[in-house]
Amino acid sequence: MKELVCIVCPRGCRLQVDEENGYAVTGNSCPRGAEYGRNELKNPTRVLTTTVRVTGGVHCRLPVKTDTAIPKGMLFQAMEAANAVCVEAPVQPGQVIIENLLGTGANLIAGRGIGKGGAFPDTTPPPLRGTSPYTGEACRERHSNSFLAHRPQPVSRPS
């Protein structure tokens, strides 16, 4: 007997899944909880959320996610595939970045839109555009190897 907390809804039912009795589920308040309990033990899946690099945009990272859940065991391979991608701005929300990610049938899609660098419709560009360490070439260099390349330095506090 395996115990799980259901994550399908905010209720958080405590499920008991009996692997020896055909994955019978108890403790669920709805049929979705029973389905979650069976699937979590037979074939766990997750929606992948991460970021990919962007060139020529007002931001240097683009939030992305899979449009459907993928097998949990493939998450690290999917992260490597996403980390290898660099898209050119402009990008539209929902735009497919990687089709059929690792043969799972799930697409990696843009979570937001990103305009071209310097293109601010109906507004004036902020002062010192391109000199921030988080935009332009400095950002691309910082993120060239990995999305973990930049780690903030600890703040020193006066004694």
C-alpha angles and dihedrals in degrees: 000000000000123000122214138169111233114235098185093100136008092264093084099207117200105238129199114201118195106208092185094055100055094282093297110186126211131176095047121130095202140025091255089064091054090050091048092051093051094045094046091060099035101040116352115204135185138189108243117225120184141121135261131204121265127201124201094015138119087248128039098215129053122203111231138176139181114263090224135019119279129203110286091229090062097054096100092047089049090050090053091050091049092046090056092057125096117179129198119234138273099068125174124217109264093019112150109247098175119015118214095000109223091340092295095123090241121119123217104229136188114260093204141005124264122198128211117279113274092013107122108161114212093357139082116250113255116260117271092021110190096018096090114104087232098058139055125002095343090059093047091050092049092051098037096106104030143342085247093057094104119059120174116246117241115262114243113226124207115253 
